[in-house]
Amino acid sequence: MIPTRIHGIIDYLVAVILILAPFLLGFADGSAAQWTPILVGITTIFVSLFTRYELGVVRVVPMAAHLAIDIATGILLLASPWLFGFADRIWWPHVLFGLLYIVTPLLTQRRSPQDLARS
């Protein structure tokens, strides 16, 4: 199992990589291919800041809700090249990170130390 603290580190690192990916991988063309990972990265940072875990700042979102959001985000990111019609130009980063967003929560502890202290 991935501890919630490690999950938090992964959250912030992956979010920054997603925001930078279109520029680093050459698909920063103003299309949905560019904006999907950027918006997912920004959303991930926002949700992480509000998650009740070690790296959260405001700590109002329960860890279980955070993990559910991650899985839903992963499904969207994974399907985005076909949903938004850019699979013919670029698809692999969206699929790769989509899978990461699905698998990581499945391997992460469901309750953070903050949640455990509340019970």
N, CA, C and O atoms as a Tinker XYZ file with bonds, in Angstrom:
   476  protein
     1  N      0.831000   -1.197000    0.000000    73     2
     2  CA     0.000000    0.000000    0.000000    64     1     3
     3  C      0.873000    1.258000    0.000000    63     2     4     5
     4  O      1.912000    1.311000    0.659000    81     3
     5  N      0.438000    2.246000   -0.738000    73     3     6
     6  CA     1.137000    3.530000   -0.782000    64     5     7
     7  C      0.630000    4.383000    0.384000    63     6     8     9
     8  O     -0.575000    4.605000    0.503000    81     7
     9  N      1.527000    4.861000    1.241000    73     7    10
    10  CA     1.080000    5.744000    2.323000    64     9    11
    11  C      0.520000    7.048000    1.753000    63    10    12    13
    12  O      0.894000    7.473000    0.660000    81    11
    13  N     -0.369000    7.665000    2.502000    73    11    14
    14  CA    -1.001000    8.895000    2.014000    64    13    15
    15  C      0.023000   10.011000    1.808000    63    14    16    17
    16  O     -0.141000   10.837000    0.910000    81    15
    17  N      1.052000   10.044000    2.608000    73    15    18
    18  CA     2.095000   11.072000    2.431000    64    17    19
    19  C      2.772000   10.911000    1.068000    63    18    20    21
    20  O      2.978000   11.896000    0.359000    81    19
    21  N      3.115000    9.687000    0.705000    73    19    22
    22  CA     3.737000    9.414000   -0.603000    64    21    23
    23  C      2.747000    9.736000   -1.720000    63    22    24    25
    24  O      3.132000   10.284000   -2.753000    81    23
    25  N      1.478000    9.398000   -1.516000    73    23    26
    26  CA     0.453000    9.728000   -2.512000    64    25    27
    27  C      0.425000   11.244000   -2.743000    63    26    28    29
    28  O      0.302000   11.701000   -3.879000    81    27
    29  N      0.540000   12.014000   -1.666000    73    27    30
    30  CA     0.552000   13.469000   -1.788000    64    29    31
    31  C      1.724000   13.965000   -2.615000    63    30    32    33
    32  O      1.567000   14.856000   -3.450000    81    31
    33  N      2.882000   13.401000   -2.389000    73    31    34
    34  CA     4.069000   13.775000   -3.177000    64    33    35
    35  C      3.826000   13.461000   -4.650000    63    34    36    37
    36  O      4.116000   14.276000   -5.526000    81    35
    37  N      3.287000   12.264000   -4.913000    73    35    38
    38  CA     2.971000   11.872000   -6.289000    64    37    39
    39  C      1.974000   12.860000   -6.892000    63    38    40    41
    40  O      2.133000   13.270000   -8.042000    81    39
    41  N      0.948000   13.247000   -6.129000    73    39    42
    42  CA    -0.053000   14.195000   -6.621000    64    41    43
    43  C      0.589000   15.463000   -7.157000    63    42    44    45
    44  O      0.353000   15.859000   -8.298000    81    43
    45  N      1.400000   16.093000   -6.321000    73    43    46
    46  CA     1.981000   17.380000   -6.710000    64    45    47
    47  C      2.976000   17.237000   -7.863000    63    46    48    49
    48  O      3.002000   18.075000   -8.764000    81    47
    49  N      3.793000   16.181000   -7.840000    73    47    50
    50  CA     4.757000   15.963000   -8.929000    64    49    51
    51  C      4.063000   15.706000  -10.261000    63    50    52    53
    52  O      4.415000   16.303000  -11.278000    81    51
    53  N      3.085000   14.824000  -10.248000    73    51    54
    54  CA     2.374000   14.493000  -11.480000    64    53    55
    55  C      1.606000   15.704000  -12.003000    63    54    56    57
    56  O      1.533000   15.921000  -13.212000    81    55
    57  N      1.037000   16.487000  -11.100000    73    55    58
    58  CA     0.302000   17.690000  -11.514000    64    57    59
    59  C      1.220000   18.645000  -12.270000    63    58    60    61
    60  O      0.840000   19.171000  -13.316000    81    59
    61  N      2.411000   18.870000  -11.755000    73    59    62
    62  CA     3.355000   19.769000  -12.430000    64    61    63
    63  C      3.785000   19.183000  -13.774000    63    62    64    65
    64  O      3.884000   19.908000  -14.764000    81    63
    65  N      4.037000   17.892000  -13.811000    73    63    66
    66  CA     4.420000   17.242000  -15.076000    64    65    67
    67  C      3.293000   17.390000  -16.099000    63    66    68    69
    68  O      3.559000   17.685000  -17.264000    81    67
    69  N      2.046000   17.191000  -15.684000    73    67    70
    70  CA     0.923000   17.333000  -16.607000    64    69    71
    71  C      0.809000   18.753000  -17.142000    63    70    72    73
    72  O      0.531000   18.947000  -18.326000    81    71
    73  N      1.018000   19.736000  -16.294000    73    71    74
    74  CA     0.944000   21.130000  -16.733000    64    73    75
    75  C      2.043000   21.430000  -17.753000    63    74    76    77
    76  O      1.818000   22.170000  -18.711000    81    75
    77  N      3.212000   20.863000  -17.550000    73    75    78
    78  CA     4.341000   21.114000  -18.452000    64    77    79
    79  C      4.365000   20.212000  -19.686000    63    78    80    81
    80  O      4.981000   20.568000  -20.690000    81    79
    81  N      3.712000   19.061000  -19.631000    73    79    82
    82  CA     3.790000   18.056000  -20.697000    64    81    83
    83  C      3.513000   18.596000  -22.100000    63    82    84    85
    84  O      4.286000   18.300000  -23.011000    81    83
    85  N      2.448000   19.373000  -22.321000    73    83    86
    86  CA     2.206000   19.852000  -23.687000    64    85    87
    87  C      3.369000   20.667000  -24.255000    63    86    88    89
    88  O      3.638000   20.613000  -25.455000    81    87
    89  N      4.047000   21.408000  -23.409000    73    87    90
    90  CA     5.158000   22.243000  -23.851000    64    89    91
    91  C      6.416000   21.411000  -24.063000    63    90    92    93
    92  O      7.175000   21.645000  -25.004000    81    91
    93  N      6.630000   20.440000  -23.182000    73    91    94
    94  CA     7.816000   19.592000  -23.282000    64    93    95
    95  C      7.712000   18.558000  -24.398000    63    94    96    97
    96  O      8.719000   18.169000  -24.988000    81    95
    97  N      6.483000   18.112000  -24.685000    73    95    98
    98  CA     6.293000   17.040000  -25.668000    64    97    99
    99  C      5.781000   17.548000  -27.015000    63    98   100   101
   100  O      5.501000   16.752000  -27.911000    81    99
   101  N      5.659000   18.860000  -27.162000    73    99   102
   102  CA     5.357000   19.442000  -28.463000    64   101   103
   103  C      3.907000   19.409000  -28.904000    63   102   104   105
   104  O      3.644000   19.399000  -30.106000    81   103
   105  N      2.952000   19.392000  -27.978000    73   103   106
   106  CA     1.558000   19.477000  -28.407000    64   105   107
   107  C      0.834000   20.661000  -27.763000    63   106   108   109
   108  O     -0.366000   20.605000  -27.494000    81   107
   109  N      1.593000   21.732000  -27.525000    73   107   110
   110  CA     1.018000   22.977000  -26.998000    64   109   111
   111  C      0.520000   23.816000  -28.178000    63   110   112   113
   112  O      1.172000   24.764000  -28.616000    81   111
   113  N     -0.650000   23.434000  -28.670000    73   111   114
   114  CA    -1.203000   24.080000  -29.863000    64   113   115
   115  C     -2.546000   24.755000  -29.607000    63   114   116   117
   116  O     -3.235000   25.141000  -30.550000    81   115
   117  N     -2.922000   24.899000  -28.334000    73   115   118
   118  CA    -4.186000   25.547000  -27.994000    64   117   119
   119  C     -5.403000   24.650000  -28.093000    63   118   120   121
   120  O     -6.527000   25.101000  -27.873000    81   119
   121  N     -5.191000   23.384000  -28.421000    73   119   122
   122  CA    -6.308000   22.449000  -28.600000    64   121   123
   123  C     -6.638000   21.738000  -27.288000    63   122   124   125
   124  O     -6.005000   21.972000  -26.259000    81   123
   125  N     -7.634000   20.876000  -27.350000    73   123   126
   126  CA    -8.006000   20.057000  -26.187000    64   125   127
   127  C     -6.859000   19.146000  -25.773000    63   126   128   129
   128  O     -6.741000   18.801000  -24.597000    81   127
   129  N     -6.015000   18.752000  -26.716000    73   127   130
   130  CA    -4.854000   17.919000  -26.383000    64   129   131
   131  C     -3.952000   18.637000  -25.388000    63   130   132   133
   132  O     -3.400000   18.011000  -24.483000    81   131
   133  N     -3.802000   19.940000  -25.551000    73   131   134
   134  CA    -2.987000   20.736000  -24.637000    64   133   135
   135  C     -3.714000   21.021000  -23.339000    63   134   136   137
   136  O     -3.154000   20.834000  -22.259000    81   135
   137  N     -4.961000   21.473000  -23.432000    73   135   138
   138  CA    -5.658000   21.972000  -22.252000    64   137   139
   139  C     -6.141000   20.879000  -21.309000    63   138   140   141
   140  O     -6.312000   21.134000  -20.117000    81   139
   141  N     -6.363000   19.683000  -21.808000    73   139   142
   142  CA    -6.819000   18.604000  -20.926000    64   141   143
   143  C     -5.789000   18.309000  -19.829000    63   142   144   145
   144  O     -6.153000   18.335000  -18.654000    81   143
   145  N     -4.524000   18.031000  -20.156000    73   143   146
   146  CA    -3.576000   17.761000  -19.072000    64   145   147
   147  C     -3.305000   18.984000  -18.192000    63   146   148   149
   148  O     -3.069000   18.841000  -16.993000    81   147
   149  N     -3.336000   20.168000  -18.772000    73   147   150
   150  CA    -3.119000   21.372000  -17.965000    64   149   151
   151  C     -4.229000   21.522000  -16.938000    63   150   152   153
   152  O     -3.961000   21.768000  -15.762000    81   151
   153  N     -5.474000   21.375000  -17.375000    73   151   154
   154  CA    -6.603000   21.506000  -16.447000    64   153   155
   155  C     -6.620000   20.383000  -15.409000    63   154   156   157
   156  O     -6.965000   20.614000  -14.249000    81   155
   157  N     -6.253000   19.181000  -15.820000    73   155   158
   158  CA    -6.164000   18.074000  -14.862000    64   157   159
   159  C     -5.070000   18.366000  -13.829000    63   158   160   161
   160  O     -5.264000   18.119000  -12.639000    81   159
   161  N     -3.940000   18.883000  -14.270000    73   159   162
   162  CA    -2.862000   19.223000  -13.345000    64   161   163
   163  C     -3.273000   20.292000  -12.350000    63   162   164   165
   164  O     -3.004000   20.167000  -11.155000    81   163
   165  N     -3.925000   21.346000  -12.833000    73   163   166
   166  CA    -4.393000   22.421000  -11.952000    64   165   167
   167  C     -5.426000   21.887000  -10.966000    63   166   168   169
   168  O     -5.382000   22.214000   -9.780000    81   167
   169  N     -6.348000   21.072000  -11.450000    73   167   170
   170  CA    -7.378000   20.489000  -10.584000    64   169   171
   171  C     -6.747000   19.596000   -9.522000    63   170   172   173
   172  O     -7.170000   19.605000   -8.366000    81   171
   173  N     -5.747000   18.832000   -9.911000    73   171   174
   174  CA    -5.059000   17.951000   -8.963000    64   173   175
   175  C     -4.402000   18.758000   -7.843000    63   174   176   177
   176  O     -4.486000   18.381000   -6.675000    81   175
   177  N     -3.759000   19.852000   -8.193000    73   175   178
   178  CA    -3.148000   20.701000   -7.172000    64   177   179
   179  C     -4.220000   21.248000   -6.238000    63   178   180   181
   180  O     -4.054000   21.231000   -5.018000    81   179
   181  N     -5.312000   21.729000   -6.807000    73   179   182
   182  CA    -6.408000   22.292000   -6.015000    64   181   183
   183  C     -6.984000   21.251000   -5.053000    63   182   184   185
   184  O     -7.133000   21.522000   -3.862000    81   183
   185  N     -7.306000   20.064000   -5.567000    73   183   186
   186  CA    -7.871000   19.000000   -4.724000    64   185   187
   187  C     -6.856000   18.584000   -3.658000    63   186   188   189
   188  O     -7.230000   18.356000   -2.508000    81   187
   189  N     -5.602000   18.487000   -4.022000    73   187   190
   190  CA    -4.566000   18.086000   -3.069000    64   189   191
   191  C     -4.416000   19.103000   -1.941000    63   190   192   193
   192  O     -4.236000   18.722000   -0.784000    81   191
   193  N     -4.487000   20.366000   -2.261000    73   191   194
   194  CA    -4.380000   21.405000   -1.234000    64   193   195
   195  C     -5.510000   21.305000   -0.211000    63   194   196   197
   196  O     -5.340000   21.675000    0.950000    81   195
   197  N     -6.675000   20.798000   -0.654000    73   195   198
   198  CA    -7.841000   20.715000    0.213000    64   197   199
   199  C     -8.071000   19.323000    0.807000    63   198   200   201
   200  O     -9.048000   19.110000    1.525000    81   199
   201  N     -7.175000   18.376000    0.510000    73   199   202
   202  CA    -7.343000   17.005000    1.004000    64   201   203
   203  C     -6.853000   16.873000    2.433000    63   202   204   205
   204  O     -5.862000   17.483000    2.834000    81   203
   205  N     -7.567000   16.068000    3.181000    73   203   206
   206  CA    -7.227000   15.783000    4.575000    64   205   207
   207  C     -6.134000   14.716000    4.608000    63   206   208   209
   208  O     -6.387000   13.557000    4.939000    81   207
   209  N     -4.916000   15.129000    4.259000    73   207   210
   210  CA    -3.747000   14.278000    4.373000    64   209   211
   211  C     -2.539000   15.142000    4.675000    63   210   212   213
   212  O     -2.659000   16.364000    4.764000    81   211
   213  N     -1.388000   14.532000    4.833000    73   211   214
   214  CA    -0.212000   15.234000    5.321000    64   213   215
   215  C      0.179000   16.446000    4.476000    63   214   216   217
   216  O      0.687000   17.428000    5.018000    81   215
   217  N     -0.042000   16.401000    3.182000    73   215   218
   218  CA     0.378000   17.495000    2.312000    64   217   219
   219  C     -0.764000   18.437000    1.934000    63   218   220   221
   220  O     -0.592000   19.321000    1.096000    81   219
   221  N     -1.923000   18.246000    2.550000    73   219   222
   222  CA    -3.025000   19.170000    2.350000    64   221   223
   223  C     -2.809000   20.424000    3.177000    63   222   224   225
   224  O     -2.133000   20.385000    4.205000    81   223
   225  N     -3.378000   21.533000    2.734000    73   223   226
   226  CA    -3.231000   22.797000    3.457000    64   225   227
   227  C     -4.502000   23.100000    4.237000    63   226   228   229
   228  O     -4.441000   23.424000    5.423000    81   227
   229  N     -5.659000   22.998000    3.575000    73   227   230
   230  CA    -6.931000   23.309000    4.215000    64   229   231
   231  C     -7.540000   22.069000    4.864000    63   230   232   233
   232  O     -8.192000   22.182000    5.902000    81   231
   233  N     -7.346000   20.913000    4.287000    73   231   234
   234  CA    -7.701000   19.598000    4.846000    64   233   235
   235  C     -9.189000   19.430000    5.152000    63   234   236   237
   236  O     -9.575000   19.172000    6.292000    81   235
   237  N    -10.007000   19.580000    4.127000    73   235   238
   238  CA   -11.446000   19.354000    4.292000    64   237   239
   239  C    -11.960000   18.170000    3.478000    63   238   240   241
   240  O    -13.004000   17.612000    3.815000    81   239
   241  N    -11.269000   17.775000    2.433000    73   239   242
   242  CA   -11.695000   16.666000    1.571000    64   241   243
   243  C    -11.160000   15.363000    2.165000    63   242   244   245
   244  O     -9.947000   15.210000    2.310000    81   243
   245  N    -12.047000   14.416000    2.512000    73   243   246
   246  CA   -11.582000   13.132000    3.036000    64   245   247
   247  C    -10.728000   12.381000    2.003000    63   246   248   249
   248  O    -10.922000   12.524000    0.795000    81   247
   249  N     -9.806000   11.600000    2.493000    73   247   250
   250  CA    -8.915000   10.845000    1.609000    64   249   251
   251  C     -9.696000    9.947000    0.658000    63   250   252   253
   252  O     -9.341000    9.833000   -0.515000    81   251
   253  N    -10.743000    9.317000    1.143000    73   251   254
   254  CA   -11.538000    8.427000    0.275000    64   253   255
   255  C    -12.148000    9.210000   -0.892000    63   254   256   257
   256  O    -12.196000    8.709000   -2.015000    81   255
   257  N    -12.608000   10.422000   -0.631000    73   255   258
   258  CA   -13.165000   11.261000   -1.708000    64   257   259
   259  C    -12.065000   11.671000   -2.681000    63   258   260   261
   260  O    -12.278000   11.686000   -3.893000    81   259
   261  N    -10.907000   11.998000   -2.159000    73   259   262
   262  CA    -9.764000   12.358000   -3.001000    64   261   263
   263  C     -9.425000   11.204000   -3.954000    63   262   264   265
   264  O     -9.207000   11.418000   -5.146000    81   263
   265  N     -9.384000    9.994000   -3.421000    73   263   266
   266  CA    -9.055000    8.833000   -4.250000    64   265   267
   267  C    -10.111000    8.586000   -5.316000    63   266   268   269
   268  O     -9.776000    8.218000   -6.442000    81   267
   269  N    -11.374000    8.783000   -4.981000    73   267   270
   270  CA   -12.457000    8.642000   -5.964000    64   269   271
   271  C    -12.322000    9.692000   -7.066000    63   270   272   273
   272  O    -12.535000    9.396000   -8.242000    81   271
   273  N    -11.971000   10.909000   -6.686000    73   271   274
   274  CA   -11.754000   11.969000   -7.677000    64   273   275
   275  C    -10.592000   11.598000   -8.592000    63   274   276   277
   276  O    -10.666000   11.800000   -9.804000    81   275
   277  N     -9.522000   11.058000   -8.016000    73   275   278
   278  CA    -8.375000   10.617000   -8.823000    64   277   279
   279  C     -8.791000    9.584000   -9.864000    63   278   280   281
   280  O     -8.399000    9.683000  -11.026000    81   279
   281  N     -9.575000    8.603000   -9.461000    73   279   282
   282  CA    -9.988000    7.549000  -10.393000    64   281   283
   283  C    -10.861000    8.132000  -11.501000    63   282   284   285
   284  O    -10.673000    7.803000  -12.672000    81   283
   285  N    -11.808000    8.990000  -11.148000    73   283   286
   286  CA   -12.667000    9.619000  -12.160000    64   285   287
   287  C    -11.830000   10.470000  -13.113000    63   286   288   289
   288  O    -12.060000   10.468000  -14.323000    81   287
   289  N    -10.867000   11.188000  -12.566000    73   287   290
   290  CA    -9.976000   12.008000  -13.388000    64   289   291
   291  C     -9.156000   11.133000  -14.322000    63   290   292   293
   292  O     -8.955000   11.474000  -15.488000    81   291
   293  N     -8.686000   10.012000  -13.812000    73   291   294
   294  CA    -7.914000    9.085000  -14.630000    64   293   295
   295  C     -8.711000    8.540000  -15.797000    63   294   296   297
   296  O     -8.195000    8.422000  -16.908000    81   295
   297  N     -9.965000    8.207000  -15.550000    73   295   298
   298  CA   -10.824000    7.705000  -16.631000    64   297   299
   299  C    -11.009000    8.783000  -17.700000    63   298   300   301
   300  O    -10.923000    8.505000  -18.896000    81   299
   301  N    -11.263000   10.013000  -17.255000    73   299   302
   302  CA   -11.414000   11.121000  -18.203000    64   301   303
   303  C    -10.132000   11.343000  -18.996000    63   302   304   305
   304  O    -10.179000   11.477000  -20.219000    81   303
   305  N     -8.996000   11.382000  -18.320000    73   303   306
   306  CA    -7.721000   11.612000  -18.987000    64   305   307
   307  C     -7.404000   10.487000  -19.962000    63   306   308   309
   308  O     -6.934000   10.736000  -21.072000    81   307
   309  N     -7.657000    9.262000  -19.553000    73   307   310
   310  CA    -7.419000    8.102000  -20.417000    64   309   311
   311  C     -8.268000    8.150000  -21.682000    63   310   312   313
   312  O     -7.782000    7.834000  -22.768000    81   311
   313  N     -9.514000    8.538000  -21.550000    73   311   314
   314  CA   -10.434000    8.563000  -22.696000    64   313   315
   315  C    -10.361000    9.864000  -23.500000    63   314   316   317
   316  O    -10.896000    9.933000  -24.607000    81   315
   317  N     -9.713000   10.882000  -22.964000    73   315   318
   318  CA    -9.754000   12.211000  -23.584000    64   317   319
   319  C     -9.295000   12.274000  -25.041000    63   318   320   321
   320  O     -9.884000   13.038000  -25.805000    81   319
   321  N     -8.293000   11.529000  -25.470000    73   319   322
   322  CA    -7.913000   11.634000  -26.889000    64   321   323
   323  C     -9.051000   11.253000  -27.844000    63   322   324   325
   324  O     -9.150000   11.798000  -28.943000    81   323
   325  N     -9.896000   10.331000  -27.427000    73   323   326
   326  CA   -10.999000    9.905000  -28.273000    64   325   327
   327  C    -12.249000   10.740000  -28.003000    63   326   328   329
   328  O    -13.015000   11.034000  -28.920000    81   327
   329  N    -12.450000   11.116000  -26.749000    73   327   330
   330  CA   -13.599000   11.969000  -26.406000    64   329   331
   331  C    -13.520000   13.324000  -27.081000    63   330   332   333
   332  O    -14.521000   13.845000  -27.573000    81   331
   333  N    -12.319000   13.891000  -27.101000    73   331   334
   334  CA   -12.144000   15.244000  -27.619000    64   333   335
   335  C    -11.541000   15.287000  -29.017000    63   334   336   337
   336  O    -11.274000   16.366000  -29.547000    81   335
   337  N    -11.326000   14.117000  -29.618000    73   335   338
   338  CA   -10.958000   14.027000  -31.032000    64   337   339
   339  C     -9.531000   14.384000  -31.402000    63   338   340   341
   340  O     -9.295000   14.924000  -32.483000    81   339
   341  N     -8.583000   14.099000  -30.540000    73   339   342
   342  CA    -7.193000   14.391000  -30.915000    64   341   343
   343  C     -6.308000   13.137000  -30.903000    63   342   344   345
   344  O     -5.082000   13.245000  -30.919000    81   343
   345  N     -6.919000   11.962000  -30.874000    73   343   346
   346  CA    -6.154000   10.707000  -30.811000    64   345   347
   347  C     -5.274000   10.501000  -32.041000    63   346   348   349
   348  O     -4.278000    9.780000  -31.970000    81   347
   349  N     -5.618000   11.112000  -33.146000    73   347   350
   350  CA    -4.815000   10.958000  -34.355000    64   349   351
   351  C     -3.503000   11.750000  -34.285000    63   350   352   353
   352  O     -2.590000   11.501000  -35.072000    81   351
   353  N     -3.404000   12.703000  -33.348000    73   351   354
   354  CA    -2.193000   13.522000  -33.213000    64   353   355
   355  C     -1.353000   13.127000  -32.002000    63   354   356   357
   356  O     -0.140000   12.955000  -32.122000    81   355
   357  N     -1.978000   12.984000  -30.848000    73   355   358
   358  CA    -1.259000   12.637000  -29.617000    64   357   359
   359  C     -2.220000   11.913000  -28.683000    63   358   360   361
   360  O     -3.347000   12.362000  -28.476000    81   359
   361  N     -1.788000   10.822000  -28.134000    73   359   362
   362  CA    -2.656000   10.085000  -27.214000    64   361   363
   363  C     -1.891000    9.460000  -26.050000    63   362   364   365
   364  O     -2.438000    9.338000  -24.954000    81   363
   365  N     -0.643000    9.065000  -26.266000    73   363   366
   366  CA     0.064000    8.265000  -25.281000    64   365   367
   367  C      0.271000    8.955000  -23.934000    63   366   368   369
   368  O      0.160000    8.279000  -22.911000    81   367
   369  N      0.570000   10.286000  -23.863000    73   367   370
   370  CA     0.734000   10.850000  -22.518000    64   369   371
   371  C     -0.575000   10.857000  -21.728000    63   370   372   373
   372  O     -0.579000   10.665000  -20.512000    81   371
   373  N     -1.677000   11.081000  -22.429000    73   371   374
   374  CA    -2.991000   11.110000  -21.789000    64   373   375
   375  C     -3.362000    9.728000  -21.258000    63   374   376   377
   376  O     -3.888000    9.597000  -20.153000    81   375
   377  N     -3.086000    8.714000  -22.047000    73   375   378
   378  CA    -3.376000    7.339000  -21.641000    64   377   379
   379  C     -2.449000    6.920000  -20.494000    63   378   380   381
   380  O     -2.902000    6.335000  -19.510000    81   379
   381  N     -1.170000    7.218000  -20.621000    73   379   382
   382  CA    -0.203000    6.853000  -19.584000    64   381   383
   383  C     -0.563000    7.491000  -18.240000    63   382   384   385
   384  O     -0.608000    6.805000  -17.218000    81   383
   385  N     -0.817000    8.795000  -18.241000    73   383   386
   386  CA    -1.152000    9.461000  -16.985000    64   385   387
   387  C     -2.553000    9.089000  -16.508000    63   386   388   389
   388  O     -2.809000    9.053000  -15.304000    81   387
   389  N     -3.453000    8.814000  -17.437000    73   387   390
   390  CA    -4.777000    8.337000  -17.046000    64   389   391
   391  C     -4.679000    7.032000  -16.276000    63   390   392   393
   392  O     -5.342000    6.856000  -15.253000    81   391
   393  N     -3.853000    6.117000  -16.765000    73   391   394
   394  CA    -3.647000    4.846000  -16.059000    64   393   395
   395  C     -3.001000    5.071000  -14.699000    63   394   396   397
   396  O     -3.353000    4.406000  -13.724000    81   395
   397  N     -2.059000    6.003000  -14.631000    73   395   398
   398  CA    -1.425000    6.320000  -13.351000    64   397   399
   399  C     -2.454000    6.846000  -12.354000    63   398   400   401
   400  O     -2.414000    6.500000  -11.173000    81   399
   401  N     -3.380000    7.687000  -12.836000    73   399   402
   402  CA    -4.432000    8.237000  -11.978000    64   401   403
   403  C     -5.432000    7.167000  -11.527000    63   402   404   405
   404  O     -6.106000    7.346000  -10.513000    81   403
   405  N     -5.533000    6.084000  -12.251000    73   403   406
   406  CA    -6.439000    5.002000  -11.875000    64   405   407
   407  C     -5.748000    4.014000  -10.931000    63   406   408   409
   408  O     -6.323000    3.608000   -9.921000    81   407
   409  N     -4.524000    3.634000  -11.260000    73   407   410
   410  CA    -3.818000    2.608000  -10.493000    64   409   411
   411  C     -3.338000    3.127000   -9.141000    63   410   412   413
   412  O     -3.468000    2.429000   -8.135000    81   411
   413  N     -2.790000    4.328000   -9.099000    73   411   414
   414  CA    -2.242000    4.854000   -7.851000    64   413   415
   415  C     -3.265000    4.876000   -6.716000    63   414   416   417
   416  O     -2.945000    4.421000   -5.618000    81   415
   417  N     -4.492000    5.387000   -6.932000    73   415   418
   418  CA    -5.469000    5.374000   -5.831000    64   417   419
   419  C     -5.850000    3.964000   -5.379000    63   418   420   421
   420  O     -6.155000    3.741000   -4.208000    81   419
   421  N     -5.829000    3.026000   -6.307000    73   419   422
   422  CA    -6.171000    1.653000   -5.951000    64   421   423
   423  C     -5.124000    1.044000   -5.018000    63   422   424   425
   424  O     -5.416000    0.102000   -4.281000    81   423
   425  N     -3.909000    1.582000   -5.054000    73   423   426
   426  CA    -2.814000    1.067000   -4.234000    64   425   427
   427  C     -2.535000    1.926000   -3.002000    63   426   428   429
   428  O     -1.635000    1.618000   -2.220000    81   427
   429  N     -3.298000    2.993000   -2.829000    73   427   430
   430  CA    -3.069000    3.939000   -1.736000    64   429   431
   431  C     -3.943000    3.606000   -0.532000    63   430   432   433
   432  O     -5.075000    3.143000   -0.676000    81   431
   433  N     -3.394000    3.852000    0.661000    73   431   434
   434  CA    -4.178000    3.682000    1.884000    64   433   435
   435  C     -5.422000    4.558000    1.811000    63   434   436   437
   436  O     -5.365000    5.695000    1.343000    81   435
   437  N     -6.532000    4.029000    2.273000    73   435   438
   438  CA    -7.818000    4.719000    2.169000    64   437   439
   439  C     -7.996000    5.841000    3.190000    63   438   440   441
   440  O     -8.802000    6.751000    2.993000    81   439
   441  N     -7.239000    5.765000    4.281000    73   439   442
   442  CA    -7.414000    6.770000    5.337000    64   441   443
   443  C     -6.060000    7.362000    5.700000    63   442   444   445
   444  O     -5.074000    6.651000    5.894000    81   443
   445  N     -6.047000    8.667000    5.783000    73   443   446
   446  CA    -4.815000    9.370000    6.177000    64   445   447
   447  C     -4.710000    9.365000    7.701000    63   446   448   449
   448  O     -5.689000    9.060000    8.381000    81   447
   449  N     -3.566000    9.691000    8.236000    73   447   450
   450  CA    -3.444000    9.800000    9.696000    64   449   451
   451  C     -4.460000   10.793000   10.288000    63   450   452   453
   452  O     -4.948000   10.588000   11.399000    81   451
   453  N     -4.775000   11.859000    9.553000    73   451   454
   454  CA    -5.773000   12.826000   10.031000    64   453   455
   455  C     -7.148000   12.183000   10.135000    63   454   456   457
   456  O     -7.877000   12.424000   11.097000    81   455
   457  N     -7.503000   11.370000    9.156000    73   455   458
   458  CA    -8.798000   10.672000    9.212000    64   457   459
   459  C     -8.821000    9.657000   10.356000    63   458   460   461
   460  O     -9.833000    9.519000   11.043000    81   459
   461  N     -7.725000    8.957000   10.559000    73   459   462
   462  CA    -7.648000    7.961000   11.627000    64   461   463
   463  C     -7.750000    8.625000   13.003000    63   462   464   465
   464  O     -8.349000    8.065000   13.921000    81   463
   465  N     -7.169000    9.809000   13.143000    73   463   466
   466  CA    -7.218000   10.530000   14.422000    64   465   467
   467  C     -8.633000   10.984000   14.742000    63   466   468   469
   468  O     -8.981000   11.145000   15.912000    81   467
   469  N     -9.453000   11.193000   13.722000    73   467   470
   470  CA   -10.838000   11.638000   13.926000    64   469   471
   471  C    -11.741000   10.498000   14.366000    63   470   472   473
   472  O    -12.809000   10.749000   14.924000    81   471
   473  N    -11.339000    9.236000   14.130000    73   471   474
   474  CA   -12.221000    8.126000   14.486000    64   473   475
   475  C    -12.032000    7.644000   15.893000    63   474   476
   476  O    -12.713000    6.712000   16.322000    81   475
